[in-house]
Amino acid sequence: MENAIRKASILIEALPYIRSFKNKVVVIKFGGGAMSSEEVLTNVLQDIVFMKTVGIMPILVHGGGPHISQEMTRRGLNPKFVEGHRITDHETLEIAKDVLINQISASIVKKISDFGNDAACIWENGDCPLKAEKYYVETKTDHGELKKLDIGFVGKVIAIDKDKFLNLCNSCTIPIVPPIAKGINGDIYNVNADNVAAFIAKSLGAEKLVFLSNTHGIMTKPNDEKSFASTLHEDEVHVLIDKKIISEGMLPKALACISAVKAGVKKAHIINGLIPHALLLEIFTDKGVGTQIIV
């Protein structure tokens, strides 16, 4: 009986959030590293189906970097990176397209269907609603001069077809977004999934942008989990970046969060996707389980 009462109280706690977020867009970015666990993937997709069922409009952007590197290695290729960006020649691009669209997105669509909800990869008949331009890595020479490095078929998103996304969201369908975009010139580009998620959230005026990572959020002291911050203002985030407390893989997520909230997204969150049902706990409970970034 006590267990049943506890479950009922959780539902009552969630009720105002369900009402508040009904018919609102929530963009979720799920990293490729966590996706290697079938249990974690199942929990996340169950959370997203629950969100859709109660009237929220989730959009899932997924990564797949480790999967691409594994496939490259299997084919005798050596993955190479410059400042966190994968050098993407034509052969690498074809591998990325196959892994991200035909394997990961297709698998997610099937799993969501097994949970009783429709889902669709945004790539359809060789086209998608994400438009990109070629991206160059900017670096400095030994003399301090700015230099642009060409790293192949790597792009940055510059536009999206809002109607395509909203039409999917307004139906019973959950859009699944692989980080592959098409250029105006017809070229296809490998794009950064964190930036894709932030761009979509800003363009659609999303209620929330959520990054699922493998940490509990942002810590204010290096390697001290007790220093985990539940809420941070953008100014506080910049201080932590300047002190290099926020660095490496957390840096692009934090910057994407700031970019999103400054553009009108209500809140951005970084949470640990390894915690069972972390997405529901962050969105539908008073305390949450991650770091929310606000302006």
C-alpha positions as CSV (number, residue, x, y, z in Angstrom):
1,M,0.0,0.0,0.0
2,E,2.8,2.5,0.9
3,N,4.5,1.8,-2.4
4,A,1.3,2.5,-4.3
5,I,0.7,5.8,-2.4
6,R,4.3,6.9,-3.1
7,K,3.7,6.2,-6.8
8,A,0.4,8.2,-6.7
9,S,2.2,11.2,-5.0
10,I,4.8,11.2,-7.8
11,L,2.1,11.5,-10.4
12,I,0.4,14.3,-8.4
13,E,3.8,16.1,-8.3
14,A,4.2,15.7,-12.1
15,L,0.7,17.0,-12.8
16,P,1.5,20.8,-12.9
17,Y,4.5,20.1,-15.1
18,I,2.4,18.0,-17.5
19,R,-0.1,20.8,-17.8
20,S,2.6,23.5,-18.3
21,F,4.5,21.6,-21.0
22,K,1.5,20.3,-23.0
23,N,1.9,21.1,-26.7
24,K,5.4,22.5,-26.1
25,V,8.5,21.4,-28.0
26,V,11.3,19.8,-26.0
27,V,14.5,19.0,-27.8
28,I,16.6,16.2,-26.4
29,K,20.2,15.4,-27.4
30,F,21.4,11.9,-26.6
31,G,25.1,11.2,-27.0
32,G,26.6,8.3,-28.9
33,G,28.6,7.0,-25.9
34,A,25.6,6.3,-23.7
35,M,23.7,4.7,-26.6
36,S,26.1,1.7,-26.5
37,S,24.0,0.5,-23.5
38,E,20.8,-1.2,-24.5
39,E,19.3,-0.6,-21.1
40,V,20.1,3.1,-21.1
41,L,18.7,3.5,-24.6
42,T,15.5,1.7,-23.6
43,N,15.0,3.9,-20.5
44,V,15.5,7.1,-22.5
45,L,13.1,6.1,-25.3
46,Q,10.5,5.0,-22.8
47,D,10.8,8.5,-21.2
48,I,10.4,10.2,-24.6
49,V,7.3,8.0,-25.4
50,F,5.8,9.0,-22.1
51,M,6.4,12.7,-22.8
52,K,4.6,12.3,-26.2
53,T,1.8,10.4,-24.6
54,V,1.0,13.3,-22.1
55,G,1.0,15.9,-24.9
56,I,4.6,17.2,-25.0
57,M,6.3,17.4,-28.4
58,P,9.7,15.8,-28.0
59,I,12.4,15.9,-30.8
60,L,15.3,13.5,-30.3
61,V,18.8,14.5,-31.7
62,H,21.3,11.6,-31.4
63,G,25.0,11.3,-31.8
64,G,27.0,8.3,-32.8
65,G,30.7,9.2,-32.8
66,P,31.9,6.0,-31.1
67,H,29.9,3.9,-33.5
68,I,31.4,5.7,-36.5
69,S,34.9,5.3,-35.2
70,Q,34.3,1.6,-34.6
71,E,33.1,1.1,-38.1
72,M,36.1,3.0,-39.5
73,T,38.5,0.8,-37.5
74,R,36.7,-2.3,-38.7
75,R,37.3,-1.2,-42.3
76,G,41.0,-0.5,-41.6
77,L,40.7,3.3,-41.4
78,N,42.2,5.5,-38.7
79,P,39.8,8.1,-37.2
80,K,41.4,11.6,-37.0
81,F,40.2,14.7,-35.2
82,V,41.1,18.4,-35.1
83,E,39.9,20.3,-32.0
84,G,37.2,17.8,-31.4
85,H,36.0,17.7,-35.1
86,R,36.2,14.5,-37.1
87,I,38.2,14.9,-40.3
88,T,35.6,13.7,-42.8
89,D,36.7,12.7,-46.3
90,H,34.3,11.2,-48.7
91,E,34.8,7.6,-47.5
92,T,34.3,8.7,-43.8
93,L,31.2,10.6,-44.8
94,E,29.6,7.5,-46.4
95,I,30.4,5.5,-43.2
96,A,28.9,8.3,-41.1
97,K,25.7,8.5,-43.2
98,D,25.3,4.7,-43.0
99,V,25.9,4.5,-39.3
100,L,23.8,7.5,-38.3
101,I,20.9,7.3,-40.6
102,N,20.6,3.6,-41.7
103,Q,21.7,2.0,-38.4
104,I,21.1,4.3,-35.3
105,S,18.1,6.3,-36.5
106,A,16.5,3.3,-38.0
107,S,17.0,1.3,-34.8
108,I,15.5,4.1,-32.6
109,V,12.5,4.4,-34.9
110,K,11.9,0.7,-34.6
111,K,12.3,0.7,-30.8
112,I,9.9,3.6,-30.4
113,S,7.4,1.7,-32.6
114,D,7.7,-1.3,-30.3
115,F,6.7,1.0,-27.4
116,G,3.5,1.8,-29.3
117,N,4.4,5.3,-30.7
118,D,5.2,6.5,-34.2
119,A,8.7,7.9,-35.0
120,A,10.4,9.0,-38.2
121,C,13.9,9.8,-39.2
122,I,13.9,13.3,-40.7
123,W,16.0,12.0,-43.6
124,E,13.6,10.9,-46.3
125,N,14.3,10.0,-49.9
126,G,17.8,11.5,-49.7
127,D,16.7,14.8,-48.3
128,C,16.2,16.4,-44.9
129,P,14.9,19.6,-43.3
130,L,18.4,20.6,-42.0
131,K,20.5,22.9,-44.2
132,A,24.2,23.4,-43.6
133,E,27.2,25.2,-45.0
134,K,30.8,24.0,-45.0
135,Y,32.6,24.5,-41.7
136,Y,36.3,25.4,-41.3
137,V,38.3,25.0,-38.1
138,E,39.9,28.3,-37.1
139,T,43.3,28.1,-35.5
140,K,46.3,30.3,-35.1
141,T,49.8,29.9,-36.6
142,D,53.0,30.2,-34.5
143,H,53.0,33.9,-35.5
144,G,49.5,34.4,-34.1
145,E,47.8,34.7,-37.5
146,L,44.3,33.3,-37.9
147,K,44.2,30.2,-40.2
148,K,41.3,28.2,-41.5
149,L,41.7,24.4,-41.7
150,D,39.6,22.4,-44.2
151,I,38.5,19.2,-42.5
152,G,36.4,17.8,-45.3
153,F,32.7,17.3,-45.4
154,V,32.0,18.9,-42.0
155,G,29.3,21.6,-41.8
156,K,27.3,23.8,-39.5
157,V,23.6,24.1,-39.6
158,I,22.3,27.4,-40.9
159,A,18.6,26.8,-41.5
160,I,15.8,24.3,-40.9
161,D,12.4,23.6,-42.4
162,K,10.3,24.6,-39.4
163,D,7.1,23.4,-41.1
164,K,8.5,19.9,-41.6
165,F,9.4,19.6,-37.9
166,L,6.2,21.1,-36.6
167,N,4.1,18.9,-38.9
168,L,5.8,15.8,-37.4
169,C,5.5,17.1,-33.9
170,N,1.8,18.0,-34.3
171,S,1.1,14.4,-35.4
172,C,1.7,11.4,-33.3
173,T,5.2,11.2,-34.6
174,I,8.5,11.7,-32.8
175,P,11.2,13.2,-35.1
176,I,14.5,11.4,-34.9
177,V,17.4,13.6,-36.0
178,P,20.8,12.2,-37.0
179,P,23.6,14.8,-37.2
180,I,23.8,14.8,-41.0
181,A,22.7,17.8,-43.0
182,K,22.5,18.9,-46.6
183,G,24.2,21.9,-48.1
184,I,22.5,24.3,-50.5
185,N,25.0,23.2,-53.1
186,G,23.8,19.6,-52.7
187,D,26.8,18.4,-50.6
188,I,26.1,16.4,-47.5
189,Y,27.9,17.3,-44.2
190,N,28.7,15.7,-40.9
191,V,27.6,18.2,-38.3
192,N,28.0,18.5,-34.5
193,A,25.0,17.0,-32.8
194,D,25.1,19.4,-29.8
195,N,24.9,22.4,-32.2
196,V,22.1,20.8,-34.2
197,A,20.1,20.3,-31.0
198,A,20.6,23.9,-30.0
199,F,19.8,25.3,-33.4
200,I,16.5,23.3,-33.6
201,A,15.5,24.4,-30.1
202,K,16.2,28.1,-30.9
203,S,14.4,27.9,-34.3
204,L,11.3,26.2,-33.0
205,G,11.1,28.3,-29.8
206,A,11.4,25.1,-27.7
207,E,10.3,25.1,-24.0
208,K,13.4,23.1,-23.1
209,L,16.7,21.8,-24.5
210,V,18.0,18.8,-22.7
211,F,21.5,17.2,-23.1
212,L,21.8,13.6,-21.8
213,S,25.5,13.1,-20.8
214,N,27.4,10.6,-18.7
215,T,27.8,13.0,-15.7
216,H,25.3,14.4,-13.2
217,G,25.5,17.8,-14.8
218,I,28.0,20.6,-14.1
219,M,30.3,20.5,-11.1
220,T,31.7,23.8,-9.7
221,K,34.8,22.0,-8.4
222,P,36.9,19.6,-10.6
223,N,36.2,15.9,-9.9
224,D,34.0,16.7,-6.8
225,E,30.6,15.3,-7.4
226,K,29.4,17.0,-4.2
227,S,29.9,20.3,-5.9
228,F,27.2,19.5,-8.5
229,A,25.1,22.6,-9.3
230,S,21.3,22.3,-9.7
231,T,20.9,25.7,-11.3
232,L,23.4,28.0,-12.9
233,H,23.0,31.5,-14.4
234,E,24.8,32.0,-17.8
235,D,27.3,34.3,-16.1
236,E,28.2,31.6,-13.6
237,V,28.8,29.2,-16.5
238,H,31.2,31.6,-18.2
239,V,33.2,31.9,-15.0
240,L,33.5,28.1,-14.8
241,I,34.6,28.1,-18.4
242,D,37.2,30.8,-17.8
243,K,38.6,28.8,-14.9
244,K,38.6,25.7,-17.2
245,I,36.4,23.8,-14.8
246,I,34.0,23.3,-17.7
247,S,36.1,21.9,-20.4
248,E,36.5,19.1,-23.0
249,G,33.2,17.3,-23.8
250,M,31.1,19.4,-21.3
251,L,32.2,22.7,-23.0
252,P,30.3,22.5,-26.2
253,K,27.2,21.4,-24.3
254,A,27.4,24.3,-21.9
255,L,28.0,26.8,-24.7
256,A,25.0,25.3,-26.7
257,C,22.9,25.7,-23.6
258,I,23.8,29.4,-23.2
259,S,23.2,30.0,-26.9
260,A,19.8,28.5,-26.6
261,V,18.5,30.3,-23.5
262,K,19.8,33.6,-24.8
263,A,17.8,33.0,-28.0
264,G,14.6,32.4,-26.1
265,V,14.5,28.8,-25.1
266,K,13.0,28.8,-21.6
267,K,15.5,26.5,-19.9
268,A,18.4,24.2,-20.9
269,H,19.4,21.1,-18.9
270,I,22.5,18.9,-18.7
271,I,21.6,15.6,-17.0
272,N,23.1,12.1,-16.5
273,G,21.4,9.8,-19.0
274,L,22.7,6.8,-17.2
275,I,20.3,7.3,-14.3
276,P,17.1,5.3,-15.0
277,H,14.4,7.7,-16.3
278,A,16.5,10.8,-15.6
279,L,14.6,12.7,-18.3
280,L,11.3,12.3,-16.5
281,L,12.9,13.1,-13.1
282,E,14.4,16.3,-14.5
283,I,11.2,17.5,-16.2
284,F,8.4,16.3,-14.0
285,T,9.8,16.7,-10.4
286,D,10.4,19.7,-8.3
287,K,14.1,18.9,-7.5
288,G,15.3,17.4,-10.8
289,V,18.5,15.4,-11.2
290,G,20.7,17.6,-13.4
291,T,21.9,21.2,-14.0
292,Q,19.6,23.7,-15.5
293,I,21.0,26.8,-17.1
294,I,19.1,30.0,-17.1
295,V,19.6,33.7,-18.2
